[in-house]
Amino acid sequence: MGTGVPASEQISCAKRDLQVHCPEDAGGTDAVPITDCGSPEASRSPTEPGGCNPEDSGQLMASYEGNARGYQVPPFGWRICLAHEFTEKRKPFQVNHVSLKNLIKHLGMGLRYLKWWYQKTQVEKKMPFIDMFNCIPLRQIYGCPLGGIGGGTITRGWRGQFCRWQLDPGMYQHRTVIADQFTVCLRRRGQTVYQQVLSLERPSVLRNWNWGLCGYFAFYHALYPRAWTVYQLPGQNVTLTCRQITPILPHDYKDSCLPVGVFVWDVQNEGDEALDVSIMFSMRNGLGGGDDATGGLWNEPFRLERDGETVQGLLLHHPTPPNPYTMAVAARLTADTTVTHITTFDPDGTGQQVWQDLLQDGQLDSPSGQSAPSQKGVGIAGAVCVSSKLPPRGQCRLEFSLAWDMPKIMFGAKGQVHHRRYTRFFGAAGDAAPALSHYALCRYADWEDRISAWQSPVLEDRSLPAWYKSALFNELYFVADGGTVWLEVPEDSLPEELGDNMSQLRPILCDYGRFGYLEGQEYRMYNTYDVHFYASFALIMLWPKLELSLQYDMALATLKEDLTRRRYLMSGEMGPVKRKNVIPHDIGDPDDEPWLRINAYLIHDTADWKDLNLKFVLQVYRDYYLTGDQAFLKDMWPVCLAVMESEMKFDKDHDGLIENGGYADQTYDGWVTTGPSAYCGGLWLAAVAVMVQMAALCGAQDVQDKFSSILHRGQEAYERLLWNGRYYNYDSSAQPQSRSVMSDQCAGQWFLKACGLGEGDTEVFPTPHVVRALQTIFELNVQAFAGGVMGAVNGMQPHGVPDRSSVQSDEVWVGVVYGLAATMIQEGLTWEGFRTAEGCYRTVWERLGLAFQTPEAYCQQQVFRSLAYMRPLSIWAMQLALQQQQEKKTSRQTAAQDREPSKGPKPGPKELP
């Protein structure tokens, strides 16, 4: 391949063995390496997580041969050398991984699913909400997604590829678009001496480009919503640091919804000779798939001057229905930079023209006018280039943005047109891409200041382990990249009759919009409520108005019914889609018409699930407790009464404790539960306890007395039927698994403590029992499972063997583990909590290569299930537990100081992160 660069300046990447062994305790940083604390005995109390400083780079950086640390790359986050290869290649969970015993048990369900799947895919030509035959294959490539909340997302992989796209709402395309690249050009004394695509790819198209970057001299560092890629250019004395920024800003309901990302390139010249440096950002119009094949795509240059700032770039118009959009690749023009472009080139050709154009003088030709519309079956791409002078031992900055304007969307049923949230600020005409680009390039510095102010208290807390700092922020990717939509709600679309009963319904939905995120990128249902129970901590702590909006939507859906009958796949029985006064499983499928047609899930009839109603009541009180919003509590009170009345029928013997129905009637929808159970029984008692609290707040003395009586009787029954001296039994059946140790048995206590209840006068579960149960879980489900380095297995038999009675009992559920860790922290088992959660983080992010696609589940060996899942957002419950723990500590210190004789001014309480 001819690159036009002198051979003496070409640095090749020597062949070597890229297979890097990645043990469970691998770290992930290099510039300021990280060591996580080993044992509670090592110079600290077992109740403390440990003061850990970054000191060990770990195996993810073992291949890095450079010495560049990059420009202002933070010490904490997920760091990986671009040459790293993950040795463990797992498979998605499929039928062949089910044991013969469980296969026979679910044979009827399997046959019914096959029939339904055929009807859905072959007759209706639609995508099933869960496709058990076409799981997303393992691709260990993903990095921080671009794009704010609800406007679509584009994921850029850690090796630089644009590889996962969610532009159509809730629907993903996992496709690496080869033309979407950054290319660097260096010139000395008027001659190009180095030109390189910053990609490790060696594709069959664009073959005249210089591909095959040496990954041993580059690394990626993610701390969502920002990421850094550092390229040390061998032989050039130049280091590039690309900083990727997305406006994910807590408590911000404007900029956080914008469909934009910014790339800031800081170029450092470590040599004694001046340079001219250019970065070219090329982008295909579309993804190269079926949506592009019809043709009619076109590009045009633009220039926008506003408030003394100028932005130039290309608009890539993609008018394909039903969701047309315009992509904008843009750059900021400053006194020190030159911005040029090429309007169109063939992304499937050799790339000779654009490569030579850049090679000639480090700039592009910048033709005027728009391109002709593309022909059927022919792709088009464009590129924008920013150039600057780089003095000896100097530095320069080149700034790009990527924006996409898809203001009006239709879901799969193509029945209604919805406006995205950002149209409130940028209009819905479809011409906002230049303004979005200008806004992003002028505001990103402010975004970064706000991101730093939010994250710094956690990052600077030396008592927190380094892996946790990475996990806490990087797991937050799913808030934006969960197929997320954030929609405007027209006032005339809301029911008039609820105005008096829900005073804040209209203000919340009309002012803050409608929010939906998928159960998972493979489990395509919006706002799956049994899972949101775990994930909701991220919303209520960071965007509380979105959580309240979701709760109002759920309340509206609860009061509706859909008596259309359908066959449920697990039981084979016919039943209505939705019954009144029960919490729905989900708000619908993006391939249909969510919010209009709810309960896409049809494996079980969830009207008889035991956990959904209880989780609504618990979340309502938790949300009230954390926001102090009394109007919200008053609005939700009648709905809580209604769903608890529906739940009463499950207490068949009237002992104050509900019974499970002998099938998988809760979030563990493949794990049968019979009679009183630790999980649902605990949730029930916790929900009854918060009903007592809400009744008192709402002045309903008769209701308070009623639920106080139920609580008293239920507590006695729960302890008598389930407590065995070490933990609460899984359930009350006569089956051997009834004595399994369930990792999630304390979920009710977890929520009570998050609500400021569950101890003292509001104690529901005896504290010694809770602590003993958590200790048993740590001993068996954590330490006795996989060497104690993979988190907590869902079910463990009391003699230390995983419970394999179901397809889910021997799985590790990452989001459940984070919730369990939060519970441990609440009960003073802080070291155990961090150790438990650490196993999941290291398994997912460092061993299995599943960064930015954290699965719902994995087993000890071979498989994972449901990539990119909602539940792991529960790690924010750990942060809440830590904050509440610190508040209690500060309160105790203040009380102690108040009791002492005054000896001068007292220090104020430490500000919490």
N, C-alpha and C positions, 0 to 999 in steps of 0.2 A: 504493500500500500504506500503510495506516495503522499507524504504530508507536506512537503515543501519546507520542512524544518531541517537544518543541517544535522547530519548524522552525529556529529560530536556533541550536540545538545540533546539528543534523544536518550532518555533513561528508560531502559526496559526493566520489567519486573521478573526477576529470576524465578525459574520453576523451583518449587519446593513443596514439601508435604504440608498441606493446609489443615490436616486433621488435628484438632486441638482437643485434648481430653478436658472435659468440664465437670469437675466434681461438684457435689451438692453445695459446698461452701465457697464456691467461686465468687469473687467480687466483681466490680465492674468499673473502676476508674483508674486513671493513670496520673493526671497532672497533680492531683493531691490525693494519693491512694487512700483506700478505705480499709479499715479493719473493723469488723464487728466483734463485739465482746463474746467470749466463749462461754464461760460458766459463771453462775451467780457468786461463786466463791472468790472470784478474781477481783480483789480490792474494792468490793462494794457490797452493799446489802442485797439480798435476794429479792427485795421488794422494788428495787430500782432497775430500770432498763439498762443503765450503764452509760457512762460518758465516753462515746467513741469518736475518735477523730479519723479522717481519711488517711490511711497509711499503707494499704495493700491494693495493688492494681487488679489482681485476680486474673482468672483465665480468659475472660472476654477480651482483655488487652494483651494477652501473652504474645500475640503475633506482631504487635506494634514495634517497628524498628526505628521510627523517627524519634526526634527529640523535641519537636515543636509541641507546645502546650496550647497554642491558639490564643486568640484575643478575648480576654475576659470570660473565659469558659468557667463556669462555677465548679466548685469541688464536688458537689453532691448531685446525683442523678444516675441514669443508666448509661454506661459508657462501653463502647465496643469498637474494636479495630475492624476496619472495613475488610480485612483479609480473614477474619474469624470464620470458622466453619463449625456448626453445631454437630457433634458426633451422634447424638441420639435423635433418631428420626421416627417419631411415633405416627400411628395411624388413627384416623377418626373412628370412634366407636360405631360398629355396624353389627348386623345380625350374626355374623360368624364369630363375634366375641362373646355372645351370650351362651351361658352354660346350657347343657342339654336339659337339665331340670327346669331352668327358667324359660327355655325355649318352648318346652311342652306347656308350661303354665300360661304362656302368652300366645299360644298358637292361634286361637280364635281372633285375638286382637290383630295379629300379624296378617291373617287372611283378609279381615275386614279392611285393614289399612291398605293392603295391596289393591283391593277393588276400588277403594276411594281414590287412591293415588292415580290409578289408571284413568278413572273418570276425570280427575282434575287436570292431569297433564296431557292426555291424549285426546280427550273429547272436548273439554272446555278450553284447552290450550292455555292454562294458567299455571302459576307456580304454587305448589303446596306450601302451607304455612310452616311445616316442618318436612323437609325432604330427606327421608331416611336412606334413600338410595343414591343420592348425589350430595354427599357431605362436601363442605369446602375442604380441599386438600391442604396438607401441611405446606406452608410457605414461610420459612423462617426469615422474613425480610422486612417486616413492617416497622415504621417509625411514627413520629408524631403526626397526627392528621392536621391538615390546614382547614380553616373555616370556623366561624363562630357557631353558636348554638342554633340549630334549626334551619340553616340556610343551605344545607348540603356540605359534604366534606370530600376532600381529596387527600389521600394518604401518600406521603413521600417516605419511601423505605430508608432504612439506615445506610444503605449503600447508594442512596441518591435517586432511586427510580421512583417515578410516579406510578403507583401500582394498585391502589384501591380507591374506587370512585363511588360516591353516593350523591348523585345529582338529582335523579328522579327520587322522590321521597320514599325512604325506607327500602329501596332496592339497590343492591350492591353489584358492581362489576369488578371482579378481581382480574385486572388486566394491566400488564406493564406496557406503557406506550413508549416505544423506543425513541421517538423524535423529541420527547419531552426531556430536555437536558440542559445543563449548564456547561459551557465550554470556556476555557481560559486561553487567552492569547497574550504572550509577552514579547515585547519588542525592545531591542537595544540598538542605539545609533541608527534608527530608521529601518531596521531589518527584523522580521519576525524570527525569534530564536526558539520559541516553544509554543505549541498549540495543542491542546489536549482536551478531549471530552472528559468531564469529571465523573466517569462511570467505569465500573469494572466490566461492563457488558462487552461482548464481542458479537454483535448481531449480524444477520445476513443482509440487512438493509443499511442504507447510508454508509456504505463500505469505504467511501473515500474519506471518512472522518477518522481521526486518530483515537481509537477506542482502547480498552484494556488498561485503564489506570492501575498503577501498582497500589494495591490496598494496604500494603505493609507500612505505608507512610501516611496513613490517614486514619482518623477515628471519628466516631459519631457519639454525641452526648445529648441525652434527652432529659429535660426537666419540664414537663408539660405545663403551660402551653408553648414553651420555647424549646428549640433544639439547636445544637451547634454541630457543624461538620468542619473538621480541621484537616487541611491538605498541606502537607509539606512537599513542595515540588523539588524532587531530587535534582541536584546539580544547578539549581537556579537561585538559591539563597532567598527564596520567596515562600512565605506561608500565607495560605488563604484560610480565613475563618468565615464560614457562612452561618449566619444566625437566622433562624426561622422563627417568626413571631405570629401568633394568632391571638385575637382579642378575647380571651376567656378571662373575664373580670368579675370577681364576686360582687354581688349586690348591684351590678350594672345591668340594666335592661334595655340599653340602646346599642352600645358598641359590641356587646357580647353576642349579638345576633347577626353580625355582619359576615357575609360570605367572602372573606378576604384572607389573605396571608401575605406576609412581608418577608423578603429575603435581604438581609443586610450583609454585604461582603466587605470585611475588613482585610485589606491586603498589606502585609508587612514585608518590606524590603530589607533583608539582613546583609545585603552586599554593599559595596562601595561604588556601584555604578547606577546611574539613573535608568529608569525603565518607563516604558509605556505599558499599561496593563488594560486589558479589555475582558469583560465577562459577557458572554452571549447566552441569552435565555431563549431557547427554542421551544415551541409548543405546537402540537398537532391540533387542528380544529376537529374536535371529537375524539373518540377513543379507537377509531379504526375498526369498529364492529358494524353490526347491522344498521344502527342508527345513522351511520354516515353514508351507507351504500347508495341511498336514493339520490345523493348529490344535492346541489343547491346551497352548499356551504360557501361562505365568502369572508374575506378578511379586508380590513382597512386600517390605515394609520390614524392616530388621533393625537391631539395636543390640547391640554387643558391648563390655562393659566387662571389662578384664583388666589387672592390674598397674598400676592407676591411670590407664590410658589408655582412652578411649572412641572407638569408631568406629561411625558410622551410615551407612546407605545402603540400597540396593535389591538384592534378589536377582532375577535374571531366569532363570527355570527353563525349560530347553529340553529336554524329555524325549524328543525324537525319536530312535528307534533308527537305527543300531546303537550310536551313540556319544553318549548323552545327556550334557548338561552344564548347569552353572549358572554364569552370569556375575554378578559382583558389582561394582556401581558404588558406591564408598564414599568417605567423607570423614572426616577426623580432627576430632573435637570438642575444642576448647580453651576456656580461659576467655575468649578474645577472639573466638571465632567462634560462629556459629549455623548448624546444619545442618538443612535442610528437604528435602522430597522431594515428588514427585508420582508415584503408584504406576503409573499407566498413562495413556497418551494415544495417539491414532491417528497413527502415523508417515506415513501416506499421505493424511492430511487437510490442513486449512488450518493447523493448529497454533494456532488462535485462543485456545483455553482456556489452554494452558500459557503462551503468550506474555503474555496479559493478567494471568495469575496472578503472574508474575514482575514485570511492569511496575508492578503496583499497589503493592507494598511491598518489592520486592527479595528476596522469599522465596516459597516454594511452600507449598501448603496442608497438606501432610503428613497425608493421610488414613491412618487405621489399617486394619490387616487386609490380607489378600491380595486380588489381583484375581481376577475370574472367568477361567477358562480361555478362551483366544482361540477364536473360531469359525473354521471352515475357510475359508481364503482371506483372513482378516482379520489384519492385523499389529498388534502392540502394542509400545509403547516406554515408558520411564520416565525420570525425571531426578532428580538430586540437586543441591542448591544449597548453597554455603557463603557466608556473609555476614560482613563485619567492618567495623569503623569505621576510617577512614583519616584520621589527623590532618593538618593543614597541614604540608607539607614532610616528611611521614612515610612510613611503609612498613608493610605488613602481609603476612602469608603465609597462603595457603589451600592445603590439601593434599588431593589426591584419589588414589584407587587404582583400578585395574582388575584384577580377578582372574577366572580362569575355572577351574572345577573339572570336569575330564573324567578321572576317576581310572582308569577301565577302558576300554580301547580294543580294537576289533577292526579288523584290516586288511580289505582288500576282499573276501577270500575268506570272511570271517565264520566262520573255522574255530576260532580260539583267542581266548581273552580274555587280554589282557596288562594289567599294572598299570604305570602310569607311575612314574618314579623318586620323585617328590615324595610319593607315597602312603606311602613308608617313614616320613615325618616328619609327615604330616597325615591319614593314613588313607585308606581306599578306599571309604568309605560314600557319597560323593557329597555330603556336607554340610560340606565344608571351606572353602567360599568366604568365609564371615565370618572364620574364623581366618586364612586367607591374607591377607585384606585388612588385618586388624589387625596381623599380623606385618610386612607390607610397610610400612605407615605408621609403625610404631614402629622399624623397622630400617633404613630407607633412608639415614639420616644415616651410619650405620656403613658401609653399602655404598659411599657416596660417598667416605668417608675411605679405604677400601680401594682403590677405583678410582683415586683421586688418587695414592695411594702407588705403585700399579703403573705408572701412566702418566707420572708426573712426571719420572722420569729420562730418558725419551725426549723429552718436551715441553720440558724445560729444557736439553737438549743443543744448544748453539748451533752445533755442527758439522753438524747434520742439517738438510736443507732442509725448509721448511714443508710442501710437498706430501706429503713422505714421512710426516710425523707424522699427517697426515690419512689417508693411504692405509693405513698400518699398522693403525690401530685401526678405521677404518670398514670395511675389507674383512673384518674379523672377524665382521661381521653374519651371515655364512653358517653359522658354527658353530651358531647357534640357528635361523636362518631357512633352513636347507637341507632343509626337510621333516623336520627332525631328530626322532628319538625316542630316549628314554633310559628303558629298561625295567628293571623288577625281574626277576631270574632266580631262579625257584624251584630250590632245591637238587636236588630230585628230577627236574628236567628235564635234568640233565647226565649224560652217559654214564659209567657206573661204571668201564668198562674202561680209561679214560684217567687214572684217579686216580694210578696209580703213575708213568706216563710224564710227566704234567704236574702237578707238585706244587702249582703256584700257580693252576691253572685255576679251581678252585672258589672259593678266597679272592678272586681278582680279580673274577670274574663275579658271585659272590653278594654281595660287599661293595660293589662299584662299579657293578654293573649292566651292561646291554647297550646299546651306543651304535650308532646308525645315522644317516647323513646321505646325502642324495641326491647323485648325480652332478651334477644340476642341477634346478631347478624345472621345466624342460621335459624333461629326460632322467631319467626317474623310475626309478632303480635305486639301491638302498642300497649304500653303501661300495664303489663302483666302484673297483677296486683300482689299476688303472693310473693313475687320476687322483688317488686318495688319496696315491699316492707323492709328488706335489707338495704337496698340501694338508696332509699329515700333520705338517708342521713346526709348524703352529698348535697341534695337539693335544699333541704331545710336549713342547712348550715351556710350555704353559699348563695343560693338564689331562692329565698323563702317564698317569694311571691309565685314562683313557678310551682313549688310544692302545693301552695294553697290553691292555685288554679287547677292543678291535677286533682286535688281533693274535691273541689266543686264539680268538676267533670264526673268524677266517680260517684258523687252523691246524686247527680242528675241521672246517671245510668242506673243507679240502684233503684230509683223510684219508677223506672220504666219496665216494661215487659215485652217480650217477643215470643208469642206462643207458637210460632212456626216450629213444626216437629222435625227432628232429624235423628239419625242413628248415631249413637255414641260408640266409638271404636273399641273401647276396652270391654264394656259390658255387652254390647250388641243391642242394647235396648233403645227404644224410641223415647224422646223427651223433648220438651220445648227448648228453644235457644236460650231464653232468659226469663227467669221468674222475677216477680216483683219483690222488692224489699230484701233482696240478697245482693251482695257485692258481686259484680261481674268478674270473671277471670281476667279479661282484657278488654280493650276499647276497639279492637278490630285489626284487620290485616291491611297493610298498605297496598296490597295488590287487589283490594276490594274497595270499600268505602268506610274507613274507620270513623268512629263517633256516630255514624248513622247505623251501621250494622256491627254490633259488638259481639264479643265471645266467639272469636275465630277458632279458639281451641275447642276441639270436639273429641278428644281422647276420653275424657270423663265428663259427666254432667256435674259441673262445679257448684250447682245450686245446693248440692248435698255435701260439699267440702266443709270441713270443720274449721278451717283456719281463716278463710277470707274475711268473713264478717268481723272476727276478732281483731284481725290486723288493721281493719279500718278504724275501729274504736281506739285501738292503741295508738295509731298514727295521728288521729285527730287530737288526742290529748297531748301527745308528744309535740305536735306542731303548735298547739296552744301554749304549752309550757315554754317552748323556746322562742316564740314570737310575742307572747303576751297579748295576742289578738283576741279580745273578748267577743267581738262581733262574729268572728269566724267560729268560735266555740258555740255561740248561741245559734248560728245557722246550722251547724252540724248536729246539734243535740237531738232534734227530732229524727234525723237519719240514724243516729246511733241507737236510739230507742227502737226504731223499726228493725234494724238488723239484729239487735240482741234479742228481740222478741222472736225473730225467725230462728235464731240459734237455740232458743230454749227447748225446742222439740228434740234436740239431740241429748238432753238429759232425761233419758227414758225412765230411770228409776227414782228420779227426783231427790237425789242425794246431794245436789249442788254441783255436780261434776258431769260434764258431757262425756259421751262415749263415741268412739270412732266406729265406723260401720262395717268393718271386716273387709275393706278394700283400701286402695291407696287414695284416701280421701283428703289429701292435703298437699302441700308443695312438693313433698316426696312422692310424686305420682306414679312411681313404680315400686313402692315399698308399702306393703299391706300393713294396716294398723287396725287392731281390734280392741273394743272396749275402752275404758279409761287409759290414757296414754300420757307419757311424760311431756311430749311436745304439744299436742293440742290441749291436753288438760292444763298445762302450764300457761298457755296462751289464754285459755278460758278464764282462769283465776285472775290473771293480770288484767284482762279486759273487764271483768266484774269489778275489780278493785278501782280501776279508773272511772267506771260508771258511778261508783260511790262518790268519787271526787267531783266528777262533772255534775252530778245531781246536787251536791252541796253548792257548787258555784252557780247553778241555774235555779236555785231555790226550790227544788223539787224534793221535799222532805219524804213524801210517800215512796218515791222511786229510790231515794237514798236508803230508806229502811229496807225496802225489798231486796236490793242488791247486797246490802250489808248482811242480811240473813243468808242469802245464797252463798256469799263469800265464806261465811263462818262454816256452813255445812260442807262446802266444797273443799276448803282447806283440810278439814278432818278426813274426808274421803280420799283426797289426793295423797296425803301422807300415809294413810292406812293401807291403801291399795298398791302404791307404787314405790315408796321408800323402802330400801332393803338394807340400810345401814351404811352403804358406800355411795349409792347413786340412786336415781329414779329409774325403775325398769322401763324398757321401751314401751310396752303396753301390758294389757292384762289378759292376753290370750293364753291358751294352753300350749302354744308352740314354743320350741326351744329358744327362738329368737326373741321371745318376750323379755328375756333377761339381758338382752344386748345393751351395751353402753352406747347411748346415742350422743354424739358430740353436740347436738343442738337442743339438748333436753332443758337447758336453762334460758330458752329464748324469751319466755315470759318475764323472768327476772331481769334479763338484759334491758327490755323496754321499760320496765318499772324504774330501774335505776336511771335510765336516760331521762325519765320524766321527773326525777327528784323524789321518787317514791321507793318502796321496797325495803325500807329499814325503819327502825324505831316504831313509831305509832302506825306507820303504813306498811309494816312488814307483812308479806303474804307467805313467802317460803322461808322457813327457819334459816337464818344466816349460817349456822354451823352445817346444815344440810347442803346449802348451796356451795359453800366453800369445799366441803368434802366431795361433792359430786364433781366440781371442777378439777380438784386434785386427782380424782380417779380418771377423769377424761384425759388429763395430761399424762398420767402414768400409762394408760392403756391405749387410747386412740392416737396419742402423739408419740410418746417415747417408745412404745412397743410396736409401732408401725413404721416399717421402712427405715429403721435405724434412727427414728426421731427427727428426720430431716425433710419430710414431705408434708408437714401440716398434720391435720387431724382427720382420720378416716371417719366416715359418717357413722358406721356401726362397728363395734368391737365386742366380741364375746368376752365374758368375764375371765376366761382363762388365756386371753391374749391372742386370739386368732380372729382376723376380720370376719364380720358377719357377711356371708355370701348367700343369704337366703333370698336376696332380690338383686336386681340389676343396678340398684343405687346404693345399697347398704355398704358395699365395699369400695365406693368411690370417695374421693376427697372433693368437696365442693368449696371452691376458693372463697366465695362470698360468705358462706357459713363459717368458715375458719376465721375470717376477719371479724365477724360478729362474735364468735366465741372468744377471740382474743380481747375484744372490747369488754366482754363480760368478766373475764379474768382480771383485767385492769380495774374494773369497777369494784371487784371484791378484794383488792389488795394483792392479787397474784400477778404483779406487773411483769416480772421476769418471765414467768410461764407464758403470759400472754404474748410477749414479744417473740419468744422462742417459737411458739406455735405458729404465729403468722409468718415469721421469717422463713419457715420451711416452704410455705406456699410461694412466697415471692421468689425465692432462689430456684425452686423447681420450675416455675413458669418462665421467669425472665432470664435466668442464667443457664439453666440446664436444658430445657425443652425448646428454647428459642421462640417463645410465644409472646414476645413483647408486643404491646398494643393490639392484642387479640386474646386477652386472658380468658380461658375457657370457663364454662360452668363447672366442669369436672375433669378429673383424671384418675386413673387407677395406679396402683403401685408399679405396674409394668405395662408396656405396649401401647395403651390407648389414651386418648383424651376425648372429650365430648363437648360439642356446642361452643365453637370458637367465638370470641368477642361477645361476652355475656354481661348482662346488667348487674348481677348480684355482687360482684367484687367491689362495686362502689361502696359497699359496707365498710371498707377500711376507714371511711370518715367517721364511723361510730367509734373507732379506736381514738381518733383525735378528740371527739367529744368527751369520751371517758377520761382522757388525759387532762383536758381543760377542766372538767368538773372535779377531778382529783386535785388539781392545783388550786381551784377555788376553795375547796374544803380545807386544804392545807393553809391557805392564806387566811381563811375565816378563823381557823383555830388559833393561828398566830396572833391575829388581831384581838381575839377574845382574851388570850393569855396576857397580852400587853395591857389590855384595859383593866385587868385585875391587879397588875403591878402598880406600885407607887410611881407617880410621874417623875421621870428623871431627864426631862428634856423632850425635844421633838421626836416623834416616832416616824419611822420610814413608812411610806405608802405601800400598798400591795403591788406586787409585780404584775405588769400588764400581761394579759394572757394572749397567746397567739390566736 
